[in-house]
Amino acid sequence: MKISVIGCGYLGAVHAAAMAELGHEVVGIDVDENKIRALSAGTAPFFEPGLPEILAAGIASGRLTFSSDMAAVQGAQIHFIAVGTPQRKGEHAADLTYVDGAVDSLIPYLSQGSLVAGKSTVPVGTAARLAAKVKEAGSGALLAWNPEFLREGFAVEDTISPDRLVYGIPDGDEGVAAKALLDEVYAVALSRETPLVVTDYATAELVKVSANAFLATKISFINAMAEIAEVTGADVTQLADAIGFDARIGRRFLNAGVGFGGGCLPKDIRAFAARAEELGKGESVAFLKEVDSINLRRRQRVIDLVVDSFDGNIFGKRVAVLGLAFKPDSDDVRDSPALNVAAALKGLGAEVVATDPEAIANAARLHPQITYVADTREALTGADAVVVVTEWKQFRELDPAEILPLVNRAFVVDGRNCLDAKAYRAAGWTYQGLGRP
């Protein structure tokens, strides 16, 4: 099929390259000329495992092109909307400027039987409004909502081999036609018996935000238990193991630590709560405000543990911060707990030396006042305290005995509970986890 992808950020670039990998003819559209030049040259504008390979393969095959000219979508059967929906400035609600702008720009190029397929995470009710706009334009095009469920670090795999597909489509013959087009796009996944949910617009929109709300709630729940563990002497990691054996609960997303971040969970739960308020049902998701609050408290807890270790005064103390991305296998520092902790410690007067395998450049653009080094051992050298805030494999596998001579003071805060506490203590470190005795 001929496909266009409007928006070539994280979601759009991955989707475009993955669709080309599946054999479709794809054009990616973005207003950022620098991004288009980079993608056209086969250079991924962000770190995502597997993306450079399929990007290069798609371009080499001729199936994948990029352009800043919307006219390049001419003749495409499906147009995927993959633009950002950030928080509005000063509010929690989602800013739909880019979504509306993408649809408005597409309308002149739509034709009878073509399909606009939304992938961006939007407030419930957006798809119905956009469907009316597309219909009023009189092109005969249709609209569907096809939410994404990408995990950063696994986005290529999640696009090519998704764990489920969701189509939000209109009723009647229009819905039948929309489903047929989407089925053709995802023929490979469907041939592997990937679960498919065909539903209405509102349900499709709610699937994504409710999934993120549930995951955020699960993470904040175990972090709330960590707060209780810290005042009772319990071990939250053993607690998580024990309750995780219950099949109704499961162990995934029950890792206590510095909390969640990134470009999805924080903004999505806030936008969900804001939309519920608009619908007069704010009380239904009022708990999400506490989920957000617990999450932010854990960042402060890491900062407090470092400060308290110096009896309240960290001015001039050298603190090695291991990790800047919000999660491993990513260079994304949007709402990153790790970068937030580093910046806060710097603001309190510490000499912060931070490192990360992929996120240094992005972090430095936001917080140039921090000292960044590429080498972990250099970051550790002379440190009065070490804080692990992104669980990269390189940090998890550090030998506590080997790195002990590098530091000035053997004190470590394990902000992700990813280190071997016994090994660190046996090597002579003062080890402090979150929710662990």
Summary of the structure (lengths in Angstrom):
residues: 437
radius of gyration: 23.4
end to end distance: 57.3
largest distance: 73.0
contacts: 1542
relative contact order: 0.09
helix: 47%
strand: 14%
